Structures are given as C-alpha cells and as structure tokens.
C-alpha cells in the first residue's frame, strides 16, 4: 500500500523539479543553437522572421534548426531528470503515457460537444 501511495505522490513532487529542468533545458537549447548557427554560418545572430535583409530560405532554415536543437536538448534534459528520479526512488516520475505533447482524445458520448 505504501508503494502505491508513493507512486501517486511522485508526479506532484517531480513537478517543481521538472519545471527547473525544463528551464535549464531551454537555456542549454538556446546556447546550443547559437553555437550551432555560428559553426554553420559563421554569424553571431541567426535570422529572425522579421529580418528584412534575410531571405525566406535562410529564415526557415534557422527556424527549423532552432526547433530541432531545442527538441533534442529538452528531451535529453527531461529524460536525464526522469531517469535520475527513477534511480533514486524506484518509480518513474509520471503516470502519463504517450508523452508531454500528446493531445487528449475528444470526449465520447451523446453529451460531448
């Protein structure tokens, strides 16, 4: 019974840690993207969508690369934190299946709008 109670409370305990890990992952992702862009293009700043002097291809390349780098860093940081929690407590920190970005199915039944 105590183990079941522990598994139910672990997601609540993990929430603040998960927030801190996400924040750190964002900071690491920004740093990784800046370094990647500098290595690829030799420029300090990547183009922004509203940068008039840059073309569509360059702007979209920068956006795609930034998204990929952020996703990889975010997943690596989150997975490392979850694995560390599991090693220290013996339980995975969330009860959800399907990932963070999973969209819930719409409600079923005659009263569903």
Rosetta blueprint (number, residue, H / E / L):
1 X L
2 X H
3 X H
4 X H
5 X H
6 X H
7 X H
8 X H
9 X H
10 X H
11 X H
12 X H
13 X H
14 X H
15 X H
16 X H
17 X H
18 X H
19 X H
20 X H
21 X H
22 X H
23 X H
24 X H
25 X H
26 X H
27 X H
28 X H
29 X H
30 X H
31 X H
32 X H
33 X H
34 X H
35 X H
36 X H
37 X H
38 X H
39 X H
40 X H
41 X H
42 X L
43 X L
44 X L
45 X L
46 X L
47 X L
48 X L
49 X L
50 X L
51 X L
52 X L
53 X L
54 X L
55 X L
56 X H
57 X H
58 X H
59 X H
60 X H
61 X H
62 X H
63 X H
64 X H
65 X H
66 X H
67 X H
68 X H
69 X H
70 X H
71 X H
72 X H
73 X H
74 X H
75 X H
76 X H
77 X H
78 X H
79 X H
80 X H
81 X H
82 X H
83 X H
84 X H
85 X H
86 X H
87 X H
88 X H
89 X H
90 X L
91 X L
92 X L
93 X L
94 X L
95 X L
96 X L
97 X L
98 X L
99 X L
100 X L
101 X L
102 X L
103 X L
104 X L
105 X L
106 X L
107 X L
108 X L
109 X L
110 X L
111 X L
112 X L
113 X L
